[in-house]
């Protein structure tokens, strides 16, 4: 008998601010450190809050991309990523409220597997449909461009 997965979850996290710039978040038995660089008064022991947010897109694209490739029977091999983020910092600088702080993200995904260009395009289309982090950015108004290519 197959186990049926829940389609709706409530995920619980806890966290502590250990200084004005550093926090620790606990989820699923793991602790993530989010910090600011030394130049901004932090200890540089973790990614900044904003770096954590856009780094999640790489992680999600990797996980969902591999799931979609497996579902389609496509060998994408390993993925590598290059990303550029256009960040309107007026909000974090307390100059004025910014509705879309990450104005544009350009993510380049490179696959080293045997997939053909057409197969890779199919994986890219499926990944775009199912990656929750890319949906988050798109629905927030970020101009998100994700391009896939073979190595």
Secondary structure, DSSP 8 states (H G I E B T S, - for coil): ------S------EEEE-SSS-EEEEETTEEEEE---GGGTS--SSB-HHHHHHHHHHHHHHHHHHHHHHHHT-----EEEEEEEEE-TTTTTTSS--S-SEEEEEEEEEE-SS--HHHHHHHHHHHHHH-HHHHHHHHHT-EEEEEEEE-
